[in-house]
Amino acid sequence: MIKFIKNFRKDEAGAVTVDWVVLTAAIVGLAVAAYTAIETNTASLAGATADLLGDETATATTIPTTP
């Protein structure tokens, strides 16, 4: 049993797996943060564009009246 425990402590295959899991989690976290930032800014840009186009359309469709 002691020999099994010593061999288990020396085995590094689990440590490599943990490294890959940590690196993958970090990459996924960064991707989620980037997606959130892009989504927020895109929504605000789309809203501003819609407002601008709405203002231009209202101005362009106004028929001037002659006195």
mmCIF file as gemmi writes it, N, C-alpha and C atoms, coordinates in Angstrom:
data_model
loop_
_atom_site.group_PDB
_atom_site.id
_atom_site.type_symbol
_atom_site.label_atom_id
_atom_site.label_alt_id
_atom_site.label_comp_id
_atom_site.label_asym_id
_atom_site.label_entity_id
_atom_site.label_seq_id
_atom_site.pdbx_PDB_ins_code
_atom_site.Cartn_x
_atom_site.Cartn_y
_atom_site.Cartn_z
_atom_site.occupancy
_atom_site.B_iso_or_equiv
_atom_site.pdbx_formal_charge
_atom_site.auth_seq_id
_atom_site.auth_asym_id
_atom_site.pdbx_PDB_model_num
ATOM 1 N N . MET Axp A 1 ? 0.814 -1.191 0 1 0 ? 1 A 1
ATOM 2 C CA . MET Axp A 1 ? 0 0 0 1 0 ? 1 A 1
ATOM 3 C C . MET Axp A 1 ? 0.86 1.257 0 1 0 ? 1 A 1
ATOM 4 N N . ILE Axp A 2 ? 1.949 1.242 0.745 1 0 ? 2 A 1
ATOM 5 C CA . ILE Axp A 2 ? 2.84 2.402 0.799 1 0 ? 2 A 1
ATOM 6 C C . ILE Axp A 2 ? 3.49 2.629 -0.568 1 0 ? 2 A 1
ATOM 7 N N . LYS Axp A 3 ? 3.842 1.536 -1.236 1 0 ? 3 A 1
ATOM 8 C CA . LYS Axp A 3 ? 4.429 1.655 -2.565 1 0 ? 3 A 1
ATOM 9 C C . LYS Axp A 3 ? 3.428 2.295 -3.532 1 0 ? 3 A 1
ATOM 10 N N . PHE Axp A 4 ? 2.152 1.923 -3.428 1 0 ? 4 A 1
ATOM 11 C CA . PHE Axp A 4 ? 1.106 2.515 -4.274 1 0 ? 4 A 1
ATOM 12 C C . PHE Axp A 4 ? 0.998 4.019 -4.032 1 0 ? 4 A 1
ATOM 13 N N . ILE Axp A 5 ? 1.04 4.437 -2.781 1 0 ? 5 A 1
ATOM 14 C CA . ILE Axp A 5 ? 0.93 5.867 -2.446 1 0 ? 5 A 1
ATOM 15 C C . ILE Axp A 5 ? 2.138 6.636 -2.975 1 0 ? 5 A 1
ATOM 16 N N . LYS Axp A 6 ? 3.322 6.068 -2.846 1 0 ? 6 A 1
ATOM 17 C CA . LYS Axp A 6 ? 4.523 6.734 -3.364 1 0 ? 6 A 1
ATOM 18 C C . LYS Axp A 6 ? 4.465 6.872 -4.88 1 0 ? 6 A 1
ATOM 19 N N . ASN Axp A 7 ? 4.027 5.832 -5.572 1 0 ? 7 A 1
ATOM 20 C CA . ASN Axp A 7 ? 3.898 5.907 -7.024 1 0 ? 7 A 1
ATOM 21 C C . ASN Axp A 7 ? 2.826 6.916 -7.434 1 0 ? 7 A 1
ATOM 22 N N . PHE Axp A 8 ? 1.747 6.98 -6.659 1 0 ? 8 A 1
ATOM 23 C CA . PHE Axp A 8 ? 0.68 7.924 -6.955 1 0 ? 8 A 1
ATOM 24 C C . PHE Axp A 8 ? 1.176 9.36 -6.813 1 0 ? 8 A 1
ATOM 25 N N . ARG Axp A 9 ? 1.98 9.639 -5.816 1 0 ? 9 A 1
ATOM 26 C CA . ARG Axp A 9 ? 2.512 10.99 -5.606 1 0 ? 9 A 1
ATOM 27 C C . ARG Axp A 9 ? 3.489 11.387 -6.701 1 0 ? 9 A 1
ATOM 28 N N . LYS Axp A 10 ? 4.222 10.414 -7.264 1 0 ? 10 A 1
ATOM 29 C CA . LYS Axp A 10 ? 5.209 10.71 -8.298 1 0 ? 10 A 1
ATOM 30 C C . LYS Axp A 10 ? 4.586 10.868 -9.682 1 0 ? 10 A 1
ATOM 31 N N . ASP Axp A 11 ? 3.396 10.33 -9.868 1 0 ? 11 A 1
ATOM 32 C CA . ASP Axp A 11 ? 2.749 10.383 -11.178 1 0 ? 11 A 1
ATOM 33 C C . ASP Axp A 11 ? 2.341 11.815 -11.494 1 0 ? 11 A 1
ATOM 34 N N . GLU Axp A 12 ? 2.763 12.324 -12.655 1 0 ? 12 A 1
ATOM 35 C CA . GLU Axp A 12 ? 2.492 13.708 -13.031 1 0 ? 12 A 1
ATOM 36 C C . GLU Axp A 12 ? 1.395 13.84 -14.091 1 0 ? 12 A 1
ATOM 37 N N . ALA Axp A 13 ? 0.795 12.752 -14.496 1 0 ? 13 A 1
ATOM 38 C CA . ALA Axp A 13 ? -0.246 12.822 -15.538 1 0 ? 13 A 1
ATOM 39 C C . ALA Axp A 13 ? -1.437 13.648 -15.065 1 0 ? 13 A 1
ATOM 40 N N . GLY Axp A 14 ? -1.796 13.553 -13.811 1 0 ? 14 A 1
ATOM 41 C CA . GLY Axp A 14 ? -2.908 14.335 -13.282 1 0 ? 14 A 1
ATOM 42 C C . GLY Axp A 14 ? -2.597 15.817 -13.244 1 0 ? 14 A 1
ATOM 43 N N . ALA Axp A 15 ? -1.355 16.158 -12.97 1 0 ? 15 A 1
ATOM 44 C CA . ALA Axp A 15 ? -0.954 17.56 -12.902 1 0 ? 15 A 1
ATOM 45 C C . ALA Axp A 15 ? -1.063 18.224 -14.28 1 0 ? 15 A 1
ATOM 46 N N . VAL Axp A 16 ? -0.716 17.511 -15.316 1 0 ? 16 A 1
ATOM 47 C CA . VAL Axp A 16 ? -0.83 18.05 -16.67 1 0 ? 16 A 1
ATOM 48 C C . VAL Axp A 16 ? -2.294 18.283 -17.02 1 0 ? 16 A 1
ATOM 49 N N . THR Axp A 17 ? -3.144 17.372 -16.61 1 0 ? 17 A 1
ATOM 50 C CA . THR Axp A 17 ? -4.578 17.526 -16.86 1 0 ? 17 A 1
ATOM 51 C C . THR Axp A 17 ? -5.114 18.753 -16.151 1 0 ? 17 A 1
ATOM 52 N N . VAL Axp A 18 ? -4.701 18.966 -14.926 1 0 ? 18 A 1
ATOM 53 C CA . VAL Axp A 18 ? -5.144 20.145 -14.173 1 0 ? 18 A 1
ATOM 54 C C . VAL Axp A 18 ? -4.672 21.418 -14.869 1 0 ? 18 A 1
ATOM 55 N N . ASP Axp A 19 ? -3.451 21.419 -15.373 1 0 ? 19 A 1
ATOM 56 C CA . ASP Axp A 19 ? -2.943 22.591 -16.102 1 0 ? 19 A 1
ATOM 57 C C . ASP Axp A 19 ? -3.817 22.904 -17.311 1 0 ? 19 A 1
ATOM 58 N N . TRP Axp A 20 ? -4.166 21.888 -18.072 1 0 ? 20 A 1
ATOM 59 C CA . TRP Axp A 20 ? -4.992 22.101 -19.256 1 0 ? 20 A 1
ATOM 60 C C . TRP Axp A 20 ? -6.385 22.591 -18.886 1 0 ? 20 A 1
ATOM 61 N N . VAL Axp A 21 ? -6.928 22.063 -17.814 1 0 ? 21 A 1
ATOM 62 C CA . VAL Axp A 21 ? -8.258 22.499 -17.378 1 0 ? 21 A 1
ATOM 63 C C . VAL Axp A 21 ? -8.224 23.964 -16.955 1 0 ? 21 A 1
ATOM 64 N N . VAL Axp A 22 ? -7.2 24.365 -16.238 1 0 ? 22 A 1
ATOM 65 C CA . VAL Axp A 22 ? -7.078 25.759 -15.799 1 0 ? 22 A 1
ATOM 66 C C . VAL Axp A 22 ? -6.896 26.686 -16.996 1 0 ? 22 A 1
ATOM 67 N N . LEU Axp A 23 ? -6.054 26.303 -17.939 1 0 ? 23 A 1
ATOM 68 C CA . LEU Axp A 23 ? -5.852 27.127 -19.13 1 0 ? 23 A 1
ATOM 69 C C . LEU Axp A 23 ? -7.127 27.244 -19.964 1 0 ? 23 A 1
ATOM 70 N N . THR Axp A 24 ? -7.839 26.148 -20.107 1 0 ? 24 A 1
ATOM 71 C CA . THR Axp A 24 ? -9.098 26.172 -20.864 1 0 ? 24 A 1
ATOM 72 C C . THR Axp A 24 ? -10.125 27.05 -20.172 1 0 ? 24 A 1
ATOM 73 N N . ALA Axp A 25 ? -10.221 26.969 -18.863 1 0 ? 25 A 1
ATOM 74 C CA . ALA Axp A 25 ? -11.161 27.81 -18.118 1 0 ? 25 A 1
ATOM 75 C C . ALA Axp A 25 ? -10.808 29.283 -18.266 1 0 ? 25 A 1
ATOM 76 N N . ALA Axp A 26 ? -9.534 29.607 -18.276 1 0 ? 26 A 1
ATOM 77 C CA . ALA Axp A 26 ? -9.113 30.998 -18.449 1 0 ? 26 A 1
ATOM 78 C C . ALA Axp A 26 ? -9.48 31.511 -19.842 1 0 ? 26 A 1
ATOM 79 N N . ILE Axp A 27 ? -9.284 30.702 -20.855 1 0 ? 27 A 1
ATOM 80 C CA . ILE Axp A 27 ? -9.617 31.102 -22.219 1 0 ? 27 A 1
ATOM 81 C C . ILE Axp A 27 ? -11.12 31.29 -22.37 1 0 ? 27 A 1
ATOM 82 N N . VAL Axp A 28 ? -11.894 30.393 -21.796 1 0 ? 28 A 1
ATOM 83 C CA . VAL Axp A 28 ? -13.35 30.521 -21.861 1 0 ? 28 A 1
ATOM 84 C C . VAL Axp A 28 ? -13.804 31.777 -21.125 1 0 ? 28 A 1
ATOM 85 N N . GLY Axp A 29 ? -13.213 32.059 -19.981 1 0 ? 29 A 1
ATOM 86 C CA . GLY Axp A 29 ? -13.543 33.272 -19.227 1 0 ? 29 A 1
ATOM 87 C C . GLY Axp A 29 ? -13.247 34.534 -20.012 1 0 ? 29 A 1
ATOM 88 N N . LEU Axp A 30 ? -12.119 34.574 -20.674 1 0 ? 30 A 1
ATOM 89 C CA . LEU Axp A 30 ? -11.775 35.738 -21.499 1 0 ? 30 A 1
ATOM 90 C C . LEU Axp A 30 ? -12.721 35.877 -22.687 1 0 ? 30 A 1
ATOM 91 N N . ALA Axp A 31 ? -13.116 34.765 -23.27 1 0 ? 31 A 1
ATOM 92 C CA . ALA Axp A 31 ? -14.05 34.811 -24.393 1 0 ? 31 A 1
ATOM 93 C C . ALA Axp A 31 ? -15.413 35.334 -23.95 1 0 ? 31 A 1
ATOM 94 N N . VAL Axp A 32 ? -15.869 34.918 -22.787 1 0 ? 32 A 1
ATOM 95 C CA . VAL Axp A 32 ? -17.157 35.396 -22.274 1 0 ? 32 A 1
ATOM 96 C C . VAL Axp A 32 ? -17.081 36.894 -21.982 1 0 ? 32 A 1
ATOM 97 N N . ALA Axp A 33 ? -15.987 37.344 -21.405 1 0 ? 33 A 1
ATOM 98 C CA . ALA Axp A 33 ? -15.824 38.77 -21.118 1 0 ? 33 A 1
ATOM 99 C C . ALA Axp A 33 ? -15.797 39.583 -22.41 1 0 ? 33 A 1
ATOM 100 N N . ALA Axp A 34 ? -15.102 39.109 -23.418 1 0 ? 34 A 1
ATOM 101 C CA . ALA Axp A 34 ? -15.048 39.816 -24.701 1 0 ? 34 A 1
ATOM 102 C C . ALA Axp A 34 ? -16.416 39.838 -25.365 1 0 ? 34 A 1
ATOM 103 N N . TYR Axp A 35 ? -17.13 38.734 -25.318 1 0 ? 35 A 1
ATOM 104 C CA . TYR Axp A 35 ? -18.469 38.67 -25.913 1 0 ? 35 A 1
ATOM 105 C C . TYR Axp A 35 ? -19.41 39.652 -25.234 1 0 ? 35 A 1
ATOM 106 N N . THR Axp A 36 ? -19.34 39.732 -23.918 1 0 ? 36 A 1
ATOM 107 C CA . THR Axp A 36 ? -20.201 40.644 -23.177 1 0 ? 36 A 1
ATOM 108 C C . THR Axp A 36 ? -19.904 42.096 -23.549 1 0 ? 36 A 1
ATOM 109 N N . ALA Axp A 37 ? -18.639 42.446 -23.642 1 0 ? 37 A 1
ATOM 110 C CA . ALA Axp A 37 ? -18.261 43.81 -24 1 0 ? 37 A 1
ATOM 111 C C . ALA Axp A 37 ? -18.718 44.145 -25.42 1 0 ? 37 A 1
ATOM 112 N N . ILE Axp A 38 ? -18.533 43.23 -26.338 1 0 ? 38 A 1
ATOM 113 C CA . ILE Axp A 38 ? -18.937 43.469 -27.723 1 0 ? 38 A 1
ATOM 114 C C . ILE Axp A 38 ? -20.453 43.574 -27.828 1 0 ? 38 A 1
ATOM 115 N N . GLU Axp A 39 ? -21.178 42.702 -27.121 1 0 ? 39 A 1
ATOM 116 C CA . GLU Axp A 39 ? -22.638 42.711 -27.174 1 0 ? 39 A 1
ATOM 117 C C . GLU Axp A 39 ? -23.202 44.024 -26.64 1 0 ? 39 A 1
ATOM 118 N N . THR Axp A 40 ? -22.66 44.503 -25.526 1 0 ? 40 A 1
ATOM 119 C CA . THR Axp A 40 ? -23.14 45.748 -24.923 1 0 ? 40 A 1
ATOM 120 C C . THR Axp A 40 ? -22.894 46.932 -25.853 1 0 ? 40 A 1
ATOM 121 N N . ASN Axp A 41 ? -21.696 47.027 -26.38 1 0 ? 41 A 1
ATOM 122 C CA . ASN Axp A 41 ? -21.365 48.157 -27.256 1 0 ? 41 A 1
ATOM 123 C C . ASN Axp A 41 ? -22.128 48.084 -28.575 1 0 ? 41 A 1
ATOM 124 N N . THR Axp A 42 ? -22.358 46.892 -29.08 1 0 ? 42 A 1
ATOM 125 C CA . THR Axp A 42 ? -23.103 46.743 -30.32 1 0 ? 42 A 1
ATOM 126 C C . THR Axp A 42 ? -24.558 47.164 -30.132 1 0 ? 42 A 1
ATOM 127 N N . ALA Axp A 43 ? -25.143 46.803 -29.012 1 0 ? 43 A 1
ATOM 128 C CA . ALA Axp A 43 ? -26.532 47.175 -28.737 1 0 ? 43 A 1
ATOM 129 C C . ALA Axp A 43 ? -26.672 48.688 -28.627 1 0 ? 43 A 1
ATOM 130 N N . SER Axp A 44 ? -25.741 49.34 -27.96 1 0 ? 44 A 1
ATOM 131 C CA . SER Axp A 44 ? -25.832 50.795 -27.836 1 0 ? 44 A 1
ATOM 132 C C . SER Axp A 44 ? -25.583 51.478 -29.175 1 0 ? 44 A 1
ATOM 133 N N . LEU Axp A 45 ? -24.689 50.951 -29.984 1 0 ? 45 A 1
ATOM 134 C CA . LEU Axp A 45 ? -24.437 51.515 -31.304 1 0 ? 45 A 1
ATOM 135 C C . LEU Axp A 45 ? -25.646 51.348 -32.21 1 0 ? 45 A 1
ATOM 136 N N . ALA Axp A 46 ? -26.292 50.191 -32.147 1 0 ? 46 A 1
ATOM 137 C CA . ALA Axp A 46 ? -27.484 49.955 -32.958 1 0 ? 46 A 1
ATOM 138 C C . ALA Axp A 46 ? -28.613 50.888 -32.535 1 0 ? 46 A 1
ATOM 139 N N . GLY Axp A 47 ? -28.757 51.113 -31.242 1 0 ? 47 A 1
ATOM 140 C CA . GLY Axp A 47 ? -29.778 52.034 -30.756 1 0 ? 47 A 1
ATOM 141 C C . GLY Axp A 47 ? -29.52 53.46 -31.215 1 0 ? 47 A 1
ATOM 142 N N . ALA Axp A 48 ? -28.286 53.897 -31.147 1 0 ? 48 A 1
ATOM 143 C CA . ALA Axp A 48 ? -27.94 55.247 -31.594 1 0 ? 48 A 1
ATOM 144 C C . ALA Axp A 48 ? -28.155 55.395 -33.093 1 0 ? 48 A 1
ATOM 145 N N . THR Axp A 49 ? -27.833 54.363 -33.846 1 0 ? 49 A 1
ATOM 146 C CA . THR Axp A 49 ? -28.044 54.402 -35.294 1 0 ? 49 A 1
ATOM 147 C C . THR Axp A 49 ? -29.532 54.465 -35.622 1 0 ? 49 A 1
ATOM 148 N N . ALA Axp A 50 ? -30.328 53.688 -34.915 1 0 ? 50 A 1
ATOM 149 C CA . ALA Axp A 50 ? -31.776 53.703 -35.139 1 0 ? 50 A 1
ATOM 150 C C . ALA Axp A 50 ? -32.361 55.071 -34.812 1 0 ? 50 A 1
ATOM 151 N N . ASP Axp A 51 ? -31.894 55.68 -33.731 1 0 ? 51 A 1
ATOM 152 C CA . ASP Axp A 51 ? -32.369 57.016 -33.381 1 0 ? 51 A 1
ATOM 153 C C . ASP Axp A 51 ? -31.996 58.028 -34.455 1 0 ? 51 A 1
ATOM 154 N N . LEU Axp A 52 ? -30.784 57.959 -34.945 1 0 ? 52 A 1
ATOM 155 C CA . LEU Axp A 52 ? -30.333 58.892 -35.971 1 0 ? 52 A 1
ATOM 156 C C . LEU Axp A 52 ? -31.122 58.703 -37.263 1 0 ? 52 A 1
ATOM 157 N N . LEU Axp A 53 ? -31.31 57.464 -37.66 1 0 ? 53 A 1
ATOM 158 C CA . LEU Axp A 53 ? -32.076 57.214 -38.879 1 0 ? 53 A 1
ATOM 159 C C . LEU Axp A 53 ? -33.539 57.619 -38.71 1 0 ? 53 A 1
ATOM 160 N N . GLY Axp A 54 ? -34.086 57.437 -37.53 1 0 ? 54 A 1
ATOM 161 C CA . GLY Axp A 54 ? -35.453 57.853 -37.266 1 0 ? 54 A 1
ATOM 162 C C . GLY Axp A 54 ? -35.597 59.358 -37.37 1 0 ? 54 A 1
ATOM 163 N N . ASP Axp A 55 ? -34.623 60.086 -36.849 1 0 ? 55 A 1
ATOM 164 C CA . ASP Axp A 55 ? -34.646 61.549 -36.939 1 0 ? 55 A 1
ATOM 165 C C . ASP Axp A 55 ? -34.526 62.001 -38.387 1 0 ? 55 A 1
ATOM 166 N N . GLU Axp A 56 ? -33.655 61.371 -39.152 1 0 ? 56 A 1
ATOM 167 C CA . GLU Axp A 56 ? -33.46 61.75 -40.555 1 0 ? 56 A 1
ATOM 168 C C . GLU Axp A 56 ? -34.704 61.431 -41.373 1 0 ? 56 A 1
ATOM 169 N N . THR Axp A 57 ? -35.336 60.308 -41.096 1 0 ? 57 A 1
ATOM 170 C CA . THR Axp A 57 ? -36.534 59.935 -41.837 1 0 ? 57 A 1
ATOM 171 C C . THR Axp A 57 ? -37.662 60.913 -41.541 1 0 ? 57 A 1
ATOM 172 N N . ALA Axp A 58 ? -37.806 61.299 -40.297 1 0 ? 58 A 1
ATOM 173 C CA . ALA Axp A 58 ? -38.861 62.249 -39.925 1 0 ? 58 A 1
ATOM 174 C C . ALA Axp A 58 ? -38.623 63.6 -40.592 1 0 ? 58 A 1
ATOM 175 N N . THR Axp A 59 ? -37.382 64.021 -40.67 1 0 ? 59 A 1
ATOM 176 C CA . THR Axp A 59 ? -37.05 65.31 -41.293 1 0 ? 59 A 1
ATOM 177 C C . THR Axp A 59 ? -37.263 65.234 -42.804 1 0 ? 59 A 1
ATOM 178 N N . ALA Axp A 60 ? -36.893 64.123 -43.402 1 0 ? 60 A 1
ATOM 179 C CA . ALA Axp A 60 ? -36.98 63.982 -44.85 1 0 ? 60 A 1
ATOM 180 C C . ALA Axp A 60 ? -38.425 63.853 -45.325 1 0 ? 60 A 1
ATOM 181 N N . THR Axp A 61 ? -39.301 63.316 -44.498 1 0 ? 61 A 1
ATOM 182 C CA . THR Axp A 61 ? -40.689 63.126 -44.942 1 0 ? 61 A 1
ATOM 183 C C . THR Axp A 61 ? -41.592 64.301 -44.597 1 0 ? 61 A 1
ATOM 184 N N . THR Axp A 62 ? -41.05 65.296 -43.947 1 0 ? 62 A 1
ATOM 185 C CA . THR Axp A 62 ? -41.864 66.472 -43.622 1 0 ? 62 A 1
ATOM 186 C C . THR Axp A 62 ? -42.051 67.302 -44.893 1 0 ? 62 A 1
ATOM 187 N N . ILE Axp A 63 ? -43.279 67.575 -45.197 1 0 ? 63 A 1
ATOM 188 C CA . ILE Axp A 63 ? -43.597 68.366 -46.384 1 0 ? 63 A 1
ATOM 189 C C . ILE Axp A 63 ? -43.609 69.832 -45.976 1 0 ? 63 A 1
ATOM 190 N N . PRO Axp A 64 ? -42.779 70.626 -46.623 1 0 ? 64 A 1
ATOM 191 C CA . PRO Axp A 64 ? -42.769 72.043 -46.269 1 0 ? 64 A 1
ATOM 192 C C . PRO Axp A 64 ? -44.074 72.727 -46.733 1 0 ? 64 A 1
ATOM 193 N N . THR Axp A 65 ? -44.543 73.606 -45.94 1 0 ? 65 A 1
ATOM 194 C CA . THR Axp A 65 ? -45.755 74.347 -46.292 1 0 ? 65 A 1
ATOM 195 C C . THR Axp A 65 ? -45.382 75.715 -46.802 1 0 ? 65 A 1
ATOM 196 N N . THR Axp A 66 ? -46.104 76.177 -47.779 1 0 ? 66 A 1
ATOM 197 C CA . THR Axp A 66 ? -45.842 77.51 -48.318 1 0 ? 66 A 1
ATOM 198 C C . THR Axp A 66 ? -46.871 78.475 -47.75 1 0 ? 66 A 1
ATOM 199 N N . PRO Axp A 67 ? -46.464 79.662 -47.366 1 0 ? 67 A 1
ATOM 200 C CA . PRO Axp A 67 ? -47.408 80.622 -46.791 1 0 ? 67 A 1
ATOM 201 C C . PRO Axp A 67 ? -48.321 81.275 -47.784 1 0 ? 67 A 1
